[in-house]
Amino acid sequence: MRAFTTHRRRLPLTILAAAVGILFAIPLLWVLTNSLRPGAETFGTISPLGWETFLTLTPNVDNYTALAGTSLGRGILNSIIVSVATVAVGLVICAMAAFALAALPFRGRSAVFSVIVLSFLIPFDAIAIPLADVFRTWNLQNTFTGLILPGLGNGMAIFLLRQFFLAVPEDLAEAARLDGLGWWGIFSRIYAPLARPAMIGAALMLFLFQWQAYVWPLLIGTDSEHILGPVALANMQGQFSVDYGLMFAGAVVLIAVPLVIILTLQRYFIQSVTTSGLK
Amino acid sequence: MTSTIAGRTRKVRRGYGRVALAFLAPAIVVLVLVRLVPAASALYGSLTRSSLLTGDTRFVSWENYAELLGNPDFRGAVGVTVLFTLIINPLQVAIAFALAVLFTRRLAGVRWWRSLVILPIAVPPAVSAVVWNVIYRPDDGLANAVLGVLGLPPQPFLTSPDQALAAIIVLLSWVGVGYWMLFLIAGINDVPGELYEAAALDGAGPWRKFFHITLPMCRRPLAFVLVADTVSNLLVFGPVQMLTGGGPEGSTNLLMYDIYTRAYTLGDLGRAQAEVVVLVLLTVVIVAGQFRMLRGDER
């Protein structure tokens, strides 16, 4: 009897949960389906609304192969280059700073920590316009350096890594010192590997910052060789005749890359953010 | 003997400072280049004005700020931004929390349904704007096709001054709600199970459990999410630039977009930079609050 009532009470909630989930996923399903059929069919299947709006029985990947020669394809490739370079360099820079702030007692450490994290917390987009002027005078517009530089320092990543580094026992570093290991060795061979979940979480933050950026690449990467994926996609809208199949294929790629990474690493992402003092 | 130890400690301390500087240097260089230099440049630029004719730059002190305050476009943008902030942030946090509560219940396939809500957080804002631009098309868009099935008349969405801001709020919530829900799910999962068991023994129903246990125990993650959400919504730019261009009738002219048009369409760099300074100050105050919250019980 009791099991029956809880079951009865749960059924409407289960239906609600399913309905909400499907509602959120429908636009993505629609984008995916339209990336698998010719652009001319996008609007033909909308009205009247039917299952064919959201599914296709004759999927083909022509739109994806067509991406190769376009500026959208180029933009996606550039986005990969910029994001990967940012993670590779930025992770080292952020981890080094976090290591100094966690493992090296020096005078004024807490003041330096506050200044670094607070200044990195100035929202980047808010100062993107004055920074673009500065970068133009330094001739950094339309260079990969100009696109990558702003992503290298991330206050949240430094903050997160420092929290993890603080948990590493000091004895470990001391013992390593006695064995003749230098500070770089202690950092790269003890602290960084021990904080692996935080390193992965920080890498994800650095990656998403660049992959999702729009304001900055719009201001600084405008020529065809340095255009990034989101800007290339936005540019398609303004064109006289839009190939919607191609546009949706580009959108799927720009969504799928972070999606795969987030789903694979979501454990570390949530863990890292919640253990950084939220509790 | 004692003195050599003391001497050595002092040497070690000084050594630490130098080592620390070496480790901090790259981060500090980046920090100065991409945060402090532009902030300083905006601050200085906001106090000057360049003549388009002669190219001369002169110092005008607070003039840009004073004129900004009297500018109807700027005042409109502030009004729209305040309205937008007051609607979107409570709305997103409330939905995210409701969904977090729903998706932490033991329901059939709940992890699966939850993943579907999380999926859109991977969508870059610019991509979501492009996709929803097609969804919102007045004649042949998906949104009006769905309304048609429900027997509702087609809506103008982005071309109506009454609906455009709401349309942008829906788009941003589609991407944002799942993200904030993740933090709140973590917060709910951290509530000790004994509290619920004790409440169940006292005969508390689901609503009482929610208002007397879940809600108060999630105060910290809720506060964090509200502040972080507010900052990110203060900086919304892509959807406005791509979908409405601030219109119709200025109804979606959020501050970030107003700065952009002031700088690049109107070429009014001095006042644009004054506006940047205002926006940065506003967000820094909010971010500082967030930072304090994150530091929390560290000591």
Interface residues (C-beta under 8 A of the other chain):
Chain A: R10 L13 T14 L16 A17 A18 V20 G21 I22 F24 A25 P27 L28 W30 V31 T42 F43 I46 S47 P48 L49 T53 V92 I93 C94 M96 A97 F99 A100 L101 L104 P105 F106 R107 R109 V112 I116 V117 L118 S119 F120 L121 I122 P123 F124 D125 A126 I127 A128 I129 P130 L131 D133 V134 L149 P150 L152 G153 I158 F159 W183 F187 W211 Q212 Y214 V215 L218 G229 P230 V231 L233 A234 M236 Q237 Y244 M247 A251 L254 I255 A256 P258 L259 I262 L263 Q266 F269 I270 V273 T274 S276 G277 L278 K279
Chain B: R13 Y16 G17 V19 A20 L21 F23 L24 P26 A27 I28 V30 L31 L33 V34 R35 L36 V37 P38 A39 S41 A42 G45 L99 L102 F103 R105 R106 L107 A108 G109 V110 W112 W113 R114 S115 L116 V117 I118 L119 P120 I121 A122 V123 P124 P125 A126 V127 A129 V130 V131 W132 N133 V134 I135 D140 G141 L142 A145 V146 G148 V149 W174 G178 L182 F183 A186 G187 D190 R220 P221 F224 V231 L234 L235 F237 G238 Q241 M242 M256 I259 Y260 A263 L269 A272 Q273 V276 L279 V280 T283 V284 V287 A288 Q290 F291 L294 R295 G296 D297 E298
